[in-house]
Amino acid sequence: MKKQASKFAALLMCGAMVLSLAACGDSGKKTEPSPDAAAKQTYTAGTYTAAAPGMKGDVTVEVTVSEDAITDIVVKDHQETYGIGYGLETSPVEVLPMQIVETQSLGVDNITGATITTAAIKTAVASAVTEAGGDAEALKNVPVEKTAEDVTLDADVVIAGAGAAGLAAGIEASRAGAKVVILEKQGVTGGATTRSGGKLLAAGTEWQKKQGYEDTPDQLLEYMKTMAGADQLDEAMVKAFCDNSVENMTWLEDMGVMIYDVEAIHQSLTPWRVHNTTNAAGHHGGGMTDGFGGNITVPMTEEYLKNNGEIFYGTTADTILKDADGAIIGLSGTKADGSKVTVNAKNVIIATGGYASNREMTSRYAASIGDKYATGVPAGNLGDGLKLGEQVNAKIFDAPEIQTVYLNYYSGVGINEEAGLILNGNGERVANEYTYMYHVADAIFKSGTDHGWYIASANETAPTVQYALTLDSTLKASSLEELAGLMGVDAKVLTDQVTRYNELCAKGVDEDFGKPAEKMIPIEGDTYYALSMNPSVTVSFGGLTTDINAQVLDTENNPIPGLYAAGEVAFTGLFGDEYPCCGMAIGGAVYYGRIAGQLAAANK
């Protein structure tokens, strides 16, 4: 597979990873080889090497065969995402080779949430089988015996979802001596966190001091209050996170999460507060990257399992159990094969993530975006936790916005701090382009259009824009009037906006939006370019309403006994109209997940 032209292209591909198929490692599932079908295979004994495109490059396998069987499969080389493609006890690199050898079948289940890596391994093995003289198509049709059976068990705490919030809750509860069970929809842990840039937000850390930044929790709180829609914040909840942000990050470090450095929220904003993570292999992100969240979720998963926590994979939590008096007594979920997992427990924690993959919900909560957006979150982020909350009369806040950035899908322009002329869908300038990208997105959103435009000329200095100018998808014309026609905007509006912008560039003062003079580059030359900027959605706001103890509130603002929530399913009060900072979603999920786990364990 060719290396992607932009970092965002890789993010878009993440959405393809989460096709809903049965997960490996499910409790109650048994796989056995089919001797009759496998016996039909004949091979030229030896070891064969083959490769197939994975998430970020080729996945290379080494397949050893005897005259009538596959005897060994080793994944020799890959660049897959840590915590999805590899690194976990249920991820494809770890489990698929063994399953294929045991069953002598290429019909083993795909791993939900890691289907691209799954497909790459299967395809590569099929190529090796063919080279060895075998019939790969026949192996794909070798049946794998599966036993669907219902499971019922007792626990102190049951959690829906094994992302950052669910794992944090499970770790705290299991450390406190509670018996904990997690129902996880996918075949791997981590949820949206694993697909993220693996960043953590904290104020007043040693990492900041090493890089020359003095910061305090109070400063972080004040920054949060500058965001659009700050009136939606629950200040007590945000302050609790800020005050404990250093301890929260230290808690993660103590279980093996490694910090690499601290970077800017945006180059125009100080102090720097975004902490990048790394792992033993030295894989770390920086800037607007994705696929490094496994640096956080893999150590968390290992810690949870080390404390005797249990996970049922491929199980969608769908019913909160109640007794005759309406008291919560557990949670049940459904596997892909239709069998049920029922967990009797006094405490239920909802940590199912957001709803960005549910376009009906995003249309409901963010009408001007509707369903025309890209997203890299798991396909399973469908708002399941909100549906659970509705079963017990939980209070749900319909947030007026959702985390959105407007960017060019083909080049990534819009997320790399490019500072050229950005217009809304009507061709109007609405913001200081050299500011935090979510400020720009909020301005486009509130202007009433569902897309934007990046206008450029050959003198543009940003490398990403220069690359974009070479693409066939980029509109280009010899006049602004012609360009307006291609864009579908009023020619006078566009020419007036560009003329005004150029006047401000000449003055050296942005009288309209306050962009720094050094970032004011005029639009001039023989050719004019327009890059479409369309919405990409990641974190969803609002959701279940909780108090500072992570207890879910009912529609009359009373805590529902035995019901807790944390993470993206319950971001009510932690966000306004804008996403304030990379690392806030993960940091907030971990912090309130921990609170939920601690209190649920104490309520045995």
VENZISUL-V413280 format. One record per backbone hydrogen bond with DSSP energy under -1.0 kcal/mol. NH is the residue of the N-H (numbers start at 1). CO is the residue of the C=O. If there is no record, write none. Layout:
nh=NH co=CO
nh=NH co=CO
This chain:
nh=11 co=7
nh=12 co=8
nh=13 co=9
nh=15 co=12
nh=16 co=13
nh=17 co=14
nh=21 co=19
nh=29 co=26
nh=38 co=34
nh=39 co=35
nh=40 co=37
nh=41 co=38
nh=43 co=67
nh=44 co=132
nh=46 co=65
nh=48 co=63
nh=50 co=61
nh=52 co=59
nh=54 co=57
nh=59 co=52
nh=60 co=77
nh=61 co=50
nh=62 co=74
nh=63 co=48
nh=64 co=72
nh=65 co=46
nh=66 co=69
nh=71 co=64
nh=72 co=64
nh=74 co=62
nh=76 co=60
nh=77 co=60
nh=83 co=86
nh=84 co=81
nh=85 co=81
nh=86 co=81
nh=93 co=85
nh=95 co=91
nh=96 co=92
nh=99 co=95
nh=100 co=96
nh=101 co=97
nh=102 co=98
nh=103 co=99
nh=104 co=100
nh=106 co=139
nh=114 co=111
nh=115 co=17
nh=118 co=114
nh=119 co=115
nh=120 co=116
nh=121 co=117
nh=122 co=118
nh=123 co=119
nh=124 co=120
nh=125 co=121
nh=126 co=122
nh=127 co=123
nh=128 co=124
nh=129 co=125
nh=130 co=126
nh=131 co=127
nh=132 co=128
nh=133 co=130
nh=134 co=129
nh=139 co=135
nh=140 co=136
nh=142 co=139
nh=151 co=340
nh=153 co=342
nh=155 co=344
nh=156 co=179
nh=157 co=179
nh=158 co=347
nh=159 co=181
nh=160 co=349
nh=161 co=183
nh=167 co=163
nh=168 co=164
nh=169 co=165
nh=170 co=166
nh=171 co=167
nh=172 co=168
nh=173 co=169
nh=174 co=170
nh=175 co=171
nh=176 co=172
nh=177 co=174
nh=178 co=173
nh=181 co=157
nh=182 co=310
nh=183 co=159
nh=184 co=312
nh=187 co=112
nh=190 co=162
nh=193 co=190
nh=196 co=193
nh=200 co=275
nh=201 co=583
nh=202 co=273
nh=209 co=205
nh=210 co=206
nh=211 co=207
nh=212 co=209
nh=213 co=208
nh=220 co=216
nh=221 co=217
nh=222 co=218
nh=223 co=219
nh=224 co=220
nh=225 co=221
nh=226 co=223
nh=227 co=224
nh=230 co=227
nh=232 co=229
nh=233 co=230
nh=234 co=573
nh=238 co=234
nh=239 co=235
nh=240 co=236
nh=241 co=237
nh=242 co=238
nh=243 co=239
nh=244 co=240
nh=245 co=242
nh=248 co=244
nh=249 co=245
nh=250 co=246
nh=251 co=247
nh=252 co=248
nh=253 co=249
nh=254 co=250
nh=255 co=252
nh=256 co=253
nh=257 co=252
nh=260 co=276
nh=263 co=274
nh=269 co=266
nh=274 co=263
nh=275 co=200
nh=276 co=261
nh=277 co=198
nh=278 co=258
nh=282 co=279
nh=289 co=287
nh=291 co=195
nh=292 co=196
nh=293 co=194
nh=293 co=196
nh=295 co=292
nh=296 co=293
nh=297 co=293
nh=298 co=294
nh=300 co=296
nh=301 co=297
nh=302 co=298
nh=303 co=299
nh=304 co=300
nh=305 co=301
nh=306 co=302
nh=307 co=303
nh=308 co=305
nh=309 co=304
nh=310 co=180
nh=312 co=182
nh=314 co=186
nh=315 co=184
nh=316 co=334
nh=318 co=332
nh=319 co=332
nh=321 co=330
nh=323 co=327
nh=326 co=323
nh=329 co=321
nh=331 co=343
nh=332 co=319
nh=333 co=341
nh=334 co=316
nh=335 co=339
nh=338 co=335
nh=341 co=333
nh=342 co=151
nh=343 co=331
nh=344 co=153
nh=345 co=329
nh=347 co=156
nh=348 co=562
nh=349 co=158
nh=350 co=564
nh=351 co=160
nh=357 co=381
nh=358 co=355
nh=362 co=358
nh=363 co=359
nh=364 co=360
nh=365 co=361
nh=366 co=362
nh=369 co=366
nh=370 co=366
nh=372 co=369
nh=373 co=371
nh=374 co=535
nh=381 co=378
nh=382 co=380
nh=383 co=354
nh=387 co=383
nh=388 co=384
nh=389 co=385
nh=390 co=386
nh=392 co=389
nh=393 co=390
nh=394 co=389
nh=395 co=553
nh=397 co=543
nh=399 co=397
nh=403 co=539
nh=405 co=536
nh=407 co=534
nh=408 co=413
nh=412 co=408
nh=415 co=412
nh=423 co=453
nh=424 co=428
nh=425 co=451
nh=427 co=424
nh=435 co=433
nh=439 co=436
nh=440 co=436
nh=441 co=437
nh=442 co=438
nh=443 co=439
nh=444 co=440
nh=445 co=441
nh=446 co=442
nh=448 co=445
nh=449 co=444
nh=452 co=533
nh=453 co=423
nh=454 co=531
nh=455 co=421
nh=456 co=529
nh=460 co=457
nh=466 co=462
nh=467 co=463
nh=468 co=464
nh=469 co=465
nh=470 co=467
nh=471 co=468
nh=474 co=471
nh=475 co=530
nh=477 co=528
nh=483 co=479
nh=484 co=480
nh=485 co=481
nh=486 co=482
nh=487 co=483
nh=488 co=484
nh=489 co=484
nh=494 co=490
nh=495 co=491
nh=496 co=492
nh=497 co=493
nh=498 co=494
nh=499 co=495
nh=500 co=496
nh=501 co=497
nh=502 co=498
nh=503 co=499
nh=504 co=500
nh=505 co=501
nh=506 co=502
nh=507 co=503
nh=508 co=504
nh=509 co=504
nh=511 co=509
nh=514 co=510
nh=519 co=516
nh=520 co=517
nh=521 co=519
nh=528 co=477
nh=529 co=456
nh=530 co=475
nh=531 co=454
nh=533 co=452
nh=534 co=407
nh=536 co=405
nh=537 co=374
nh=538 co=403
nh=543 co=397
nh=544 co=569
nh=545 co=395
nh=547 co=551
nh=550 co=547
nh=552 co=563
nh=553 co=545
nh=554 co=558
nh=555 co=393
nh=557 co=554
nh=560 co=552
nh=563 co=560
nh=564 co=348
nh=565 co=550
nh=566 co=350
nh=570 co=567
nh=571 co=542
nh=574 co=571
nh=577 co=228
nh=584 co=581
nh=587 co=583
nh=588 co=584
nh=589 co=585
nh=590 co=586
nh=591 co=587
nh=592 co=588
nh=593 co=589
nh=594 co=590
nh=595 co=591
nh=596 co=592
nh=597 co=593
nh=598 co=594
nh=599 co=595
nh=600 co=596
nh=601 co=597
nh=602 co=598
nh=603 co=600
